Structures are given as structure tokens and as C-alpha cells.
Amino acid sequence: MCRLWKEKKYEKARALHYKLEPLNHAMFIETNPIPVKTAVAMMGKIREEFRLPLCEMSEANREKLKKTIKDFGLIK
């Protein structure tokens, strides 16, 4: 997206921004970095573990996050 903008391909950059908006939104449904760490764990890249004051996501938000990253093809 940044490369497209730098190349003055504004419409393509804007289209990519809006395409990624659901994923961007999902990364902030709870306090950051909890959704990011949870998503990366769902992708199998790390173990899902948190130190205080961070804690696991609520089950409802976990399902929203899972659906979003599944929709983007990041998990099966």
C-alpha cells in the first residue's frame, strides 16, 4: 500500500486500504497487542501466552477475530 502510494498509484493504494480495513479493525477489538498475539498464535507462529496485565481475549471477540483472519486466508 505504501509502495503504491509512493508510486502515485493512489486509487490502487486506497482500494488496498479499504480491502484490509476488516483486518485492521479486528486487530483493535480488544487492547493491543492481545488480538495481534492471538491471531499470530492462531496462525501457528507462536504459543498463545500473556503476562499480566494482558489476558486472553473474550470468547466472542476471539470468534470475530478467527472469522476475520479466516476470511483473509490466513488460517483454514
Secondary structure, 3 states (H helix, E strand, C coil): CHHHHHCCCHHHHHHHHHHHHHHHHHCCCCCCCHHHHHHHHHCCCCCCCCCCCCCCCCHHHHHHHHHHHHHCCCCC
